[in-house]
């Protein structure tokens, strides 16, 4: 593990909560809260209740989780059919490494209808597609709010880097990353995300963020009615460093092997703005 932090097995951070409903209604308090959360720790909870995402995201979560479990329960040979032969730097399709297996669905490909979803997911294509579209819209509402809070004019708006008409690597990733029998065997995977926003769902503690102010790591807990959001590198770059892309990692609280599934939705910049 990284050596620039204290031992924090049980430290759990109480993230600020931003109301998506209030952002949609143009609440100044919600806008200020979003800017503060995105500028300081770069992690926050987005409350999706009492919004259109209540139905398309929160109510759909059990279905989307089940679809992910069904996908990863397939044989290795079947999953290998979804591995892209030439990803050209993308994570689309099936990927794997010693610690996890991933399936990333491109929102562009979903909208185009090609290539189709893996066969095991076809029956839930509409539910998964609506799930992605709703989270994409939530990201765009946050971008608009942050642009206004930062005083950006129309030609400077953060949305200019994410036009829907442009292609991008935005999409939904299913991540099967089981816990291990011994926590001591968990490899260090500290990183920042390269896109704009990452939205995360997970039922178990495992995601940790590094807190520079206290020089410690803290678990990011799931919260009813909310998704976890973190700022990523491109958004920090577009804001000239005002918005903070936090270091984070996936670990576990204690010894014990078991299933663990993450759902991660990524808003990434248009391809023409995706460079370093």
Long-range contacts (C-beta under 8 A, 24 or more apart in sequence): 1-186, 1-188, 1-251, 2-188, 2-190, 2-210, 2-249, 4-215, 5-210, 5-215, 5-216, 5-217, 6-215, 6-216, 6-217, 8-208, 8-216, 8-217, 8-218, 8-219, 9-253, 9-254, 10-253, 11-216, 11-217, 11-218, 11-219, 12-205, 12-218, 12-219, 12-220, 12-221, 13-41, 13-43, 13-209, 13-211, 13-218, 13-219, 13-220, 13-221, 15-41, 15-43, 15-44, 15-45, 15-220, 15-221, 15-223, 15-228, 16-44, 16-45, 17-44, 17-45, 17-46, 17-47, 17-223, 17-226, 18-44, 18-45, 18-46, 18-47, 18-229, 19-47, 20-46, 20-47, 20-48, 20-51, 20-53, 20-138, 20-141, 21-47, 21-49, 21-50, 21-51, 23-141, 23-142, 23-145, 24-51, 24-141, 30-145, 31-145, 31-148, 31-149, 32-149, 34-142, 34-145, 34-146, 34-149, 35-145, 35-146, 35-149, 35-150, 38-146, 38-231, 38-235, 38-243, 38-244, 39-242, 39-243, 39-244, 40-244, 41-209, 41-211, 41-244, 41-246, 42-209, 42-230, 42-231, 42-236, 42-243, 42-244, 42-245, 42-246, 43-209, 43-220, 43-228, 43-229, 43-230, 43-231, 43-246, 43-248, 44-228, 44-229, 45-223, 45-226, 45-227, 45-228, 45-229, 46-138, 46-142, 46-199, 46-226, 46-227, 46-228, 46-229, 47-225, 47-226, 48-138, 48-225, 48-226, 48-227, 49-225, 52-134, 53-134, 53-135, 53-137, 53-138, 56-130, 56-131, 56-133, 56-134, 57-131, 57-134, 57-135, 57-227, 58-225, 60-127, 60-130, 60-131, 61-201, 61-263, 63-124, 63-127, 64-124, 64-127, 64-128, 64-131, 64-263, 65-201, 65-203, 65-261, 65-263, 67-120, 67-121, 67-124, 67-127, 67-128, 67-174, 68-103, 68-174, 68-176, 68-261, 68-263, 69-259, 69-261, 70-120, 70-121, 71-103, 71-118, 71-120, 71-121, 71-174, 72-101, 72-103, 72-174, 72-176, 72-261, 74-120, 79-103, 81-118, 82-118, 90-169, 91-169, 91-173, 92-169, 92-171, 98-187, 99-177, 99-187, 99-189, 100-175, 100-176, 100-177, 100-178, 101-175, 101-176, 102-173, 102-174, 102-175, 102-176, 103-173, 103-174, 104-171, 104-172, 104-173, 104-174, 105-132, 105-171, 105-172, 105-173, 105-174, 106-169, 106-170, 106-171, 107-132, 107-133, 107-136, 107-168, 107-170, 107-171, 107-172, 108-167, 108-168, 108-170, 108-171, 109-171, 110-171, 128-172, 131-172, 132-171, 132-172, 132-265, 135-172, 135-199, 135-227, 135-265, 136-170, 136-265, 136-267, 138-199, 139-196, 139-197, 139-199, 139-265, 139-267, 140-267, 142-197, 142-229, 143-196, 146-239, 146-243, 150-239, 150-242, 158-235, 158-238, 158-239, 161-196, 161-234, 161-238, 161-269, 161-270, 161-273, 162-196, 162-267, 162-269, 162-270, 163-270, 166-270, 166-271, 166-272, 167-270, 167-271, 168-268, 168-269, 168-270, 168-271, 168-274, 169-195, 169-266, 169-268, 169-271, 169-274, 170-195, 170-266, 170-267, 170-268, 171-265, 171-266, 172-263, 172-264, 172-265, 172-266, 173-262, 173-263, 173-264, 173-265, 173-266, 174-261, 174-262, 174-263, 175-261, 175-262, 175-263, 175-264, 176-259, 176-260, 176-261, 177-206, 177-250, 177-260, 177-261, 177-262, 178-257, 178-258, 178-259, 178-260, 179-204, 179-206, 179-252, 179-256, 179-257, 179-258, 179-260, 180-252, 180-255, 180-257, 181-255, 181-256, 181-257, 182-255, 183-251, 183-252, 183-253, 183-254, 183-255, 186-251, 186-252, 188-249, 189-249, 189-250, 190-247, 190-248, 190-249, 191-247, 191-248, 191-249, 192-232, 192-233, 192-245, 192-246, 192-247, 192-248, 193-230, 193-232, 193-233, 193-245, 193-266, 194-232, 194-233, 194-234, 194-268, 195-232, 195-233, 195-234, 195-235, 195-266, 195-267, 195-268, 195-269, 196-232, 196-234, 196-235, 196-238, 196-266, 196-267, 196-268, 196-269, 197-229, 197-230, 197-231, 197-232, 197-235, 197-266, 197-267, 198-229, 198-230, 198-232, 198-264, 198-265, 198-266, 198-267, 199-227, 199-228, 199-229, 199-264, 199-265, 199-266, 199-267, 200-227, 200-228, 200-229, 200-230, 200-262, 200-263, 200-264, 200-265, 201-227, 201-228, 201-262, 201-263, 201-264, 202-228, 202-260, 202-261, 202-262, 202-263, 203-261, 204-260, 205-252, 205-253, 206-250, 206-251, 206-252, 206-253, 206-260, 206-262, 207-248, 207-249, 207-250, 207-262, 208-248, 208-249, 208-250, 208-251, 209-246, 209-247, 209-248, 210-246, 210-247, 210-248, 217-249, 219-253, 220-248, 232-266, 234-268, 234-269, 234-273, 234-274, 237-276, 238-269
